[in-house]
Amino acid sequence: MKTKFNLFFERHWLFLPLFSALLLTLSFYPFDFWFLGFVALAPLFYFLNFSEKIPLAKIFWGGFMIGTIFSLFISLFTLFRFHWLPETYLFVWLVRLSPLLIAPISGAIVGLMLLGYKKLALNKLIDIFILASFSVLIEIIHYKIFLGFDNGLLAYTAHRLPFLMGLSAVIGVFGVSFVISLINTLVTFFIWRPDYRKKILFFGLVSLIILVLINLTNQYYLNSDNPGYFSKKIAIIQNSDRKNIFGFFSSKNSHFYFPGTERLIAEALVLEPDFLIYPFSPFNGYLAADKGEIKDDGFKKTVAGEARDFGDWVARQTDFKSQSVFVNWVNVIRGDKLYPEIVF
């Protein structure tokens, strides 16, 4: 039976990489079958190891396919839904179309990393850890090349498991990805190499004990009275109901009025956060540092009000009684130059 399966996979060599791409896609939003993340890479890992007859070119293209498909899926559900100011339509569409560039680059990275593993594989039990390391290396390279756009970290599939999420404080998000990737490799080698099964169970048990000890140590530290540990409460306001947010200042009294945002600020201040953050501009336009100095007619048409009037609005919301630090992003015009600013 095993030989028949191997012959099938050798003949239809793209089946296993495509199956991995499907499982990996289902592990993430909007499907969120997160538990599939712990076995999603097993078909790909099996494809890498089960036969010496698979040429290196097919290994590269198998990696290219899974990298391209998954990257395109993640990008479409993030970058293609990107919205910003109406005037920035060219920039918005460049961001939305960027998956067409990101996907093949991602596919090439995965394909090359799989070739690297194949060259370093020793056909021993240590390959379990080598393969898991290469899986995380792919994520790190993605993170560096795409300037922080992580392209779907495997660690995200652990969002329903507080135990693994807690470990990220110690081993980092890539460490959690390594743990999940290691589970995938253990599953793969347990199926592929029956002669390793006792050793795999032993390594799995030892790894679990180590992770539990790390988690317990971290929890003890967080619950202790360690003077180096402190906490801050942060409230982040995000509102997609933009009709209630907009409502520009009146020329009669230079008065800003944002009922939707004001309601959210009032609700957040009840929680007494240390930082109250609105990470967007609450109005569609720009603030003038001094309205009389604006010479560019194009700027004049997009001015929503003066910076001091917006400052008065912020003061009315906090009333200077709250201990919260209000943080907001605004665009300010000084002369004929535009400055994006973070205001505290």
HELIX and SHEET records of a PDB file:
HELIX    1   1 LYS A    2  ARG A   11  1                                  10    
HELIX    2   2 PHE A   15  SER A   27  1                                  13    
HELIX    3   3 TRP A   34  PHE A   38  5                                   5    
HELIX    4   4 ALA A   42  ASN A   49  1                                   8    
HELIX    5   5 LEU A   56  LEU A   76  1                                  21    
HELIX    6   6 LEU A   79  ARG A   81  5                                   3    
HELIX    7   7 PRO A   86  THR A   88  5                                   3    
HELIX    8   8 TYR A   89  LEU A   97  1                                   9    
HELIX    9   9 PRO A   99  LEU A  120  1                                  22    
HELIX   10  10 ASP A  127  ILE A  145  1                                  19    
HELIX   11  11 LEU A  154  ALA A  158  5                                   5    
HELIX   12  12 PRO A  162  TRP A  192  1                                  31    
HELIX   13  13 PRO A  194  TYR A  196  5                                   3    
HELIX   14  14 ARG A  197  ASN A  223  1                                  27    
HELIX   15  15 ARG A  242  ILE A  245  1                                   4    
HELIX   16  16 PRO A  259  LEU A  269  1                                  11    
HELIX   17  17 LYS A  291  GLU A  293  5                                   3    
HELIX   18  18 ASP A  297  THR A  302  1                                   6    
HELIX   19  19 ALA A  307  THR A  318  1                                  12    
SHEET    1   A 5 ILE A 234  ILE A 236  0                                        
SHEET    2   A 5 PHE A 275  TYR A 278  1                                        
SHEET    3   A 5 VAL A 325  ARG A 334  1                                        
SHEET    4   A 5 TYR A 286  ALA A 288  1                                        
SHEET    5   A 5 VAL A 303  GLU A 306  1                                        
SHEET    1   B 4 ILE A 234  ILE A 236  0                                        
SHEET    2   B 4 PHE A 275  TYR A 278  1                                        
SHEET    3   B 4 VAL A 325  ARG A 334  1                                        
SHEET    4   B 4 LYS A 337  VAL A 343 -1                                        
END                                                                             
